[in-house]
Amino acid sequence: MMNGNPLLAGLPPVHPGAILREDILPGVDLPKTEVARRLGVSRQTLYDLLDQKQPVTPQMALRLGRLFGNSAEFWANLQRDFDLRTLEVSMAAELAAIEPVAA
């Protein structure tokens, strides 16, 4: 298991689209169509992100950071953490077969 926050141990990784859908969008008084328009993306692109069918790309991270006043790094880091935690599980056997070297 990756080194990280011990409070997160055993919890499934959270896709940034779920955070956007569950935490961010309910706090803004805008319909999803307007959010998509302000982001400069199609409604389908936004819905795919919210449904966790698409990742947060660097371009989308820049858009989301600008729209919601946080940062592109916030969104990119959420996606990176999700990807690493998801891959770590699916690659467990492959990773276990790699013999580490001392640095």
N, C-alpha and C positions, 0 to 999 in steps of 0.2 A: 504494500500500500504506500502511496506517495506520502512524503513528509508534508504535513500541513497542520491545519487547525484540528486538534484532537476532538473538539466539539462536533466536528463534521463526520467523524469516523462512523461508518455504518450507514450514513444517510446517502440516498441515491443522489447523483449529480443533478443539478437543476439547470435546464436549458434557459438561456437568456430570454427566449420568447415567452416562457412561462412567467418570468419575473416581470417582463413588460406587460403581459396580459393580466396578471394577478395583483401586482403591486403598483405599477406606474400608471397605466391607463385609467384605473378607477379614480386616481387622484387628480386627473386633469378633466376638465369639463369640455371634452371635444369628442365628436363622433369619430369612429375609426376611419371613415372616408376623409375627414378633414385632417386627421393625423397623417394618412398616406399622402394627401396633397401637400401638406407642409414638409414632409420628408422628401418629396419629389419622386415617389415610387408609386407603382400601381397598387390598387386595393388588394389584388391577388398576392403581390409580393409581401405586403404587410400581413395578410391573413396566413400566408405560408410560414412566416416567422412566428406569429402568435400560436400557430398550430404545431410548432416545433418541427416543421418539414424542411426549413431552411436555416442555415447558420447565420450568425451575425458576421458579415464580411467586414473587412476594414472600411469599405465605403459606407456600409450601413452603420458601423460604429461611429464614424464621423457625423453622419446625419443624426443619429439618435442622441449623441452627446450635445450637439448644437441645439436640437429641439428641446431637450429636457434639462439643459443647463448643467449637466454633469460633465463627463468627458468621454472622448472616444476610447481612452484607455479603460475606463470603467466597463464599457460594453465589450471591448476586445478581450479584456481579462476574464469576464464572465464566460465568453465563448471558449477561450483557451482552457480555463479550468474545467468546463464541461467536457471538452474534447479529450483532455488528458485523463480525467477520471473515468470516462466511458471507455476509452481505449485501454487503459490499464487493466480493466476487468476482462475485456475480450482478448487481450494479449498476455494474460497471466502465465500460461504455460510456456509460451515463446520467450517471455522475459525471464522466467525461472531457469531456462536452459542456457542463458547467457552468463558466462563466468566473469565476474567483475575483476578488474585489475586495480592494483593499488596505484594511486596517483602520486 
